[in-house]
Amino acid sequence: MKNWWLLLGLMTTLLACHRPAKIVEAQGEVILIDSTFDAIQDSDYVAYIAPIKADLERELNTPIGYAPVALEVHKPECTMLNWASDALLAMARQLSPEPVDVAVVNIGGMRCEWPAGDITFRHVFELMPFDNMLVVLTMKGSDLQQLCEIFAYGGGQGIAGMRIKAVGDRVMQQEALVTINGKPLEMEKTYTVATSDYLSQGNDGMLPLKNHIKCWNSEQKIRDLYIEYIKQVKTVQAKVDGRMGVSPRP
């Protein structure tokens, strides 16, 4: 036992006296990684993933609904933004423990358009390749008003459950007249807003969302909720109805 303690003491002493290595010279070369590497394939690996890839392709191409008209993406208002915000509001109202007033989505989160016809899993994954979660924020009317002013100045975003009419000079001052469920927005009243966890942090210029009083996280991906919504309604209905009454930004 005594020898073990001597050995441990010797090792501790040696480690304490050890000086860290110092790099005095380094050499390297640039290795170009380009398409030439694509031709180098592991045949065993390719054979292994082939049936998995085939199953995935079949799943992605499976129709889950039908769109009678194409869904386009553009400001100030479009069929895709209206559908996406309506669908988010509908699913939030199904899941949230509290009533949900409005929904907000960003045009930057809409990564493709949908043609008229069958809507598949692939369409939804291409539209929203992110893992953003549905959250419901409780916020003051004054902060929601400020958010709508940003929408008015920026030329539009996706909204549901409310309508915005912008008046005034865009360059000098432009006021957003907001109604929620047909009633004028009240500054001191609190409202619940369905959106993504990404936007709830004030991203994509939506800083007022960061001022929320409370945040309920559904812990469900918005992409999955869109898929579930399409399965429920079968037909993807979308139209421009004047909810975003602002001019496109020059």
KELUM-426591 format. One record per residue (C-alpha): x, y, z. Coordinates in steps of 0.05 Angstrom, whole numbers, plus 5000, padded with zeros to 4 digits. Layout:
# KELUM-426591
<firo px="X" py="Y" pz="Z"/>
...
END
This chain:
# KELUM-426591
<firo px="5000" py="5000" pz="5000"/>
<firo px="5058" py="5047" pz="5017"/>
<firo px="5087" py="5036" pz="4947"/>
<firo px="5021" py="5058" pz="4915"/>
<firo px="5023" py="5123" pz="4954"/>
<firo px="5095" py="5134" pz="4932"/>
<firo px="5077" py="5122" pz="4859"/>
<firo px="5018" py="5169" pz="4864"/>
<firo px="5062" py="5223" pz="4895"/>
<firo px="5114" py="5214" pz="4840"/>
<firo px="5062" py="5220" pz="4784"/>
<firo px="5033" py="5283" pz="4816"/>
<firo px="5101" py="5315" pz="4820"/>
<firo px="5118" py="5298" pz="4748"/>
<firo px="5051" py="5326" pz="4723"/>
<firo px="5060" py="5390" pz="4763"/>
<firo px="5128" py="5401" pz="4733"/>
<firo px="5106" py="5386" pz="4662"/>
<firo px="5107" py="5445" pz="4616"/>
<firo px="5052" py="5449" pz="4563"/>
<firo px="5074" py="5437" pz="4492"/>
<firo px="5084" py="5497" pz="4448"/>
<firo px="5072" py="5497" pz="4374"/>
<firo px="5131" py="5530" pz="4340"/>
<firo px="5114" py="5514" pz="4268"/>
<firo px="5053" py="5490" pz="4227"/>
<firo px="5044" py="5473" pz="4155"/>
<firo px="4982" py="5458" pz="4114"/>
<firo px="4951" py="5457" pz="4045"/>
<firo px="4884" py="5475" pz="4015"/>
<firo px="4842" py="5414" pz="3997"/>
<firo px="4786" py="5433" pz="3949"/>
<firo px="4721" py="5397" pz="3965"/>
<firo px="4678" py="5400" pz="3903"/>
<firo px="4632" py="5357" pz="3860"/>
<firo px="4689" py="5309" pz="3844"/>
<firo px="4676" py="5276" pz="3911"/>
<firo px="4604" py="5261" pz="3891"/>
<firo px="4629" py="5207" pz="3844"/>
<firo px="4663" py="5170" pz="3901"/>
<firo px="4608" py="5127" pz="3932"/>
<firo px="4609" py="5070" pz="3981"/>
<firo px="4570" py="5015" pz="3945"/>
<firo px="4552" py="4981" pz="4011"/>
<firo px="4526" py="5046" pz="4039"/>
<firo px="4486" py="5062" pz="3976"/>
<firo px="4454" py="4992" pz="3978"/>
<firo px="4438" py="5000" pz="4052"/>
<firo px="4401" py="5067" pz="4045"/>
<firo px="4366" py="5051" pz="3979"/>
<firo px="4304" py="5019" pz="4010"/>
<firo px="4302" py="5073" pz="4065"/>
<firo px="4305" py="5127" pz="4012"/>
<firo px="4251" py="5094" pz="3971"/>
<firo px="4204" py="5090" pz="4032"/>
<firo px="4218" py="5163" pz="4048"/>
<firo px="4203" py="5185" pz="3977"/>
<firo px="4137" py="5148" pz="3978"/>
<firo px="4118" py="5180" pz="4044"/>
<firo px="4137" py="5250" pz="4021"/>
<firo px="4097" py="5243" pz="3957"/>
<firo px="4034" py="5218" pz="3993"/>
<firo px="3975" py="5268" pz="3983"/>
<firo px="3945" py="5294" pz="4048"/>
<firo px="3899" py="5347" pz="4018"/>
<firo px="3879" py="5386" pz="3956"/>
<firo px="3887" py="5459" pz="3936"/>
<firo px="3837" py="5484" pz="3885"/>
<firo px="3879" py="5546" pz="3873"/>
<firo px="3954" py="5560" pz="3875"/>
<firo px="3982" py="5589" pz="3939"/>
<firo px="4030" py="5647" pz="3925"/>
<firo px="4079" py="5685" pz="3969"/>
<firo px="4085" py="5760" pz="3964"/>
<firo px="4071" py="5825" pz="4001"/>
<firo px="4029" py="5858" pz="4025"/>
<firo px="3978" py="5801" pz="4027"/>
<firo px="3976" py="5734" pz="3992"/>
<firo px="3941" py="5667" pz="3992"/>
<firo px="3999" py="5630" pz="4026"/>
<firo px="4007" py="5679" pz="4084"/>
<firo px="3932" py="5680" pz="4096"/>
<firo px="3927" py="5605" pz="4095"/>
<firo px="3988" py="5595" pz="4140"/>
<firo px="3963" py="5645" pz="4192"/>
<firo px="3892" py="5618" pz="4189"/>
<firo px="3917" py="5547" pz="4198"/>
<firo px="3962" py="5567" pz="4256"/>
<firo px="3905" py="5603" pz="4291"/>
<firo px="3859" py="5543" pz="4282"/>
<firo px="3909" py="5494" pz="4311"/>
<firo px="3928" py="5541" pz="4368"/>
<firo px="3855" py="5546" pz="4387"/>
<firo px="3851" py="5470" pz="4389"/>
<firo px="3913" py="5462" pz="4433"/>
<firo px="3919" py="5523" pz="4477"/>
<firo px="3892" py="5520" pz="4548"/>
<firo px="3868" py="5592" pz="4538"/>
<firo px="3828" py="5626" pz="4482"/>
<firo px="3872" py="5652" pz="4426"/>
<firo px="3856" py="5719" pz="4393"/>
<firo px="3903" py="5725" pz="4334"/>
<firo px="3960" py="5692" pz="4296"/>
<firo px="4023" py="5721" pz="4265"/>
<firo px="4070" py="5689" pz="4215"/>
<firo px="4128" py="5718" pz="4176"/>
<firo px="4135" py="5719" pz="4101"/>
<firo px="4208" py="5700" pz="4110"/>
<firo px="4186" py="5633" pz="4139"/>
<firo px="4147" py="5615" pz="4076"/>
<firo px="4200" py="5581" pz="4033"/>
<firo px="4160" py="5560" pz="3972"/>
<firo px="4094" py="5567" pz="3936"/>
<firo px="4044" py="5512" pz="3924"/>
<firo px="4012" py="5497" pz="3856"/>
<firo px="3939" py="5480" pz="3851"/>
<firo px="3927" py="5405" pz="3859"/>
<firo px="3947" py="5352" pz="3909"/>
<firo px="3984" py="5376" pz="3971"/>
<firo px="4035" py="5325" pz="3997"/>
<firo px="4080" py="5318" pz="4058"/>
<firo px="4136" py="5343" pz="4013"/>
<firo px="4099" py="5409" pz="4000"/>
<firo px="4094" py="5423" pz="4075"/>
<firo px="4167" py="5405" pz="4089"/>
<firo px="4190" py="5449" pz="4031"/>
<firo px="4146" py="5506" pz="4056"/>
<firo px="4173" py="5502" pz="4127"/>
<firo px="4239" py="5464" pz="4134"/>
<firo px="4248" py="5492" pz="4204"/>
<firo px="4233" py="5460" pz="4271"/>
<firo px="4197" py="5522" pz="4298"/>
<firo px="4148" py="5509" pz="4354"/>
<firo px="4078" py="5538" pz="4363"/>
<firo px="4075" py="5586" pz="4422"/>
<firo px="4018" py="5630" pz="4448"/>
<firo px="4039" py="5697" pz="4476"/>
<firo px="4000" py="5741" pz="4523"/>
<firo px="4015" py="5814" pz="4508"/>
<firo px="3988" py="5884" pz="4517"/>
<firo px="3948" py="5918" pz="4464"/>
<firo px="3999" py="5974" pz="4460"/>
<firo px="4054" py="5924" pz="4441"/>
<firo px="4008" py="5891" pz="4390"/>
<firo px="3994" py="5960" pz="4361"/>
<firo px="4068" py="5973" pz="4355"/>
<firo px="4077" py="5907" pz="4319"/>
<firo px="4022" py="5926" pz="4269"/>
<firo px="4057" py="5993" pz="4257"/>
<firo px="4119" py="5953" pz="4238"/>
<firo px="4077" py="5911" pz="4191"/>
<firo px="4048" py="5973" pz="4160"/>
<firo px="4116" py="6005" pz="4149"/>
<firo px="4147" py="5941" pz="4124"/>
<firo px="4093" py="5927" pz="4073"/>
<firo px="4057" py="5868" pz="4105"/>
<firo px="4063" py="5801" pz="4141"/>
<firo px="4018" py="5743" pz="4155"/>
<firo px="3960" py="5754" pz="4204"/>
<firo px="3896" py="5720" pz="4224"/>
<firo px="3841" py="5742" pz="4272"/>
<firo px="3854" py="5816" pz="4259"/>
<firo px="3854" py="5867" pz="4204"/>
<firo px="3902" py="5925" pz="4192"/>
<firo px="3889" py="5988" pz="4153"/>
<firo px="3948" py="6035" pz="4145"/>
<firo px="3935" py="6109" pz="4135"/>
<firo px="3983" py="6168" pz="4128"/>
<firo px="4048" py="6182" pz="4094"/>
<firo px="4094" py="6122" pz="4093"/>
<firo px="4157" py="6164" pz="4095"/>
<firo px="4136" py="6213" pz="4150"/>
<firo px="4086" py="6175" pz="4192"/>
<firo px="4038" py="6118" pz="4180"/>
<firo px="3986" py="6096" pz="4230"/>
<firo px="3959" py="6025" pz="4232"/>
<firo px="3885" py="6021" pz="4248"/>
<firo px="3876" py="5952" pz="4279"/>
<firo px="3813" py="5912" pz="4292"/>
<firo px="3812" py="5845" pz="4328"/>
<firo px="3751" py="5800" pz="4316"/>
<firo px="3715" py="5861" pz="4289"/>
<firo px="3730" py="5906" pz="4349"/>
<firo px="3781" py="5963" pz="4354"/>
<firo px="3846" py="5943" pz="4389"/>
<firo px="3850" py="5969" pz="4460"/>
<firo px="3918" py="5992" pz="4484"/>
<firo px="3911" py="5970" pz="4557"/>
<firo px="3876" py="5904" pz="4543"/>
<firo px="3915" py="5839" pz="4538"/>
<firo px="3911" py="5794" pz="4477"/>
<firo px="3936" py="5724" pz="4461"/>
<firo px="3978" py="5715" pz="4399"/>
<firo px="3995" py="5649" pz="4365"/>
<firo px="4063" py="5650" pz="4331"/>
<firo px="4129" py="5613" pz="4328"/>
<firo px="4180" py="5608" pz="4384"/>
<firo px="4229" py="5640" pz="4335"/>
<firo px="4187" py="5703" pz="4326"/>
<firo px="4170" py="5705" pz="4401"/>
<firo px="4243" py="5724" pz="4413"/>
<firo px="4235" py="5787" pz="4371"/>
<firo px="4268" py="5759" pz="4309"/>
<firo px="4255" py="5781" pz="4237"/>
<firo px="4242" py="5852" pz="4261"/>
<firo px="4183" py="5833" pz="4306"/>
<firo px="4213" py="5863" pz="4369"/>
<firo px="4146" py="5878" pz="4403"/>
<firo px="4133" py="5803" pz="4409"/>
<firo px="4192" py="5800" pz="4456"/>
<firo px="4154" py="5843" pz="4506"/>
<firo px="4103" py="5788" pz="4519"/>
<firo px="4076" py="5780" pz="4589"/>
<firo px="4070" py="5705" pz="4586"/>
<firo px="4089" py="5650" pz="4537"/>
<firo px="4056" py="5582" pz="4530"/>
<firo px="4097" py="5533" pz="4489"/>
<firo px="4058" py="5477" pz="4456"/>
<firo px="4123" py="5438" pz="4444"/>
<firo px="4095" py="5418" pz="4376"/>
<firo px="4127" py="5436" pz="4310"/>
<firo px="4087" py="5484" pz="4267"/>
<firo px="4103" py="5441" pz="4206"/>
<firo px="4070" py="5381" pz="4239"/>
<firo px="4010" py="5423" pz="4258"/>
<firo px="4002" py="5446" pz="4186"/>
<firo px="4002" py="5373" pz="4165"/>
<firo px="3949" py="5356" pz="4217"/>
<firo px="3907" py="5416" pz="4197"/>
<firo px="3907" py="5396" pz="4123"/>
<firo px="3887" py="5325" pz="4143"/>
<firo px="3829" py="5354" pz="4182"/>
<firo px="3802" py="5402" pz="4130"/>
<firo px="3821" py="5361" pz="4068"/>
<firo px="3815" py="5422" pz="4022"/>
<firo px="3867" py="5478" pz="4027"/>
<firo px="3824" py="5540" pz="4020"/>
<firo px="3860" py="5606" pz="4013"/>
<firo px="3840" py="5675" pz="3988"/>
<firo px="3861" py="5748" pz="3993"/>
<firo px="3808" py="5783" pz="4035"/>
<firo px="3838" py="5851" pz="4050"/>
<firo px="3860" py="5836" pz="4121"/>
<firo px="3929" py="5868" pz="4109"/>
<firo px="3907" py="5936" pz="4083"/>
<firo px="3976" py="5966" pz="4072"/>
<firo px="4016" py="5986" pz="4011"/>
<firo px="4076" py="5945" pz="3989"/>
<firo px="4141" py="5977" pz="4009"/>
<firo px="4177" py="6009" pz="3949"/>
END
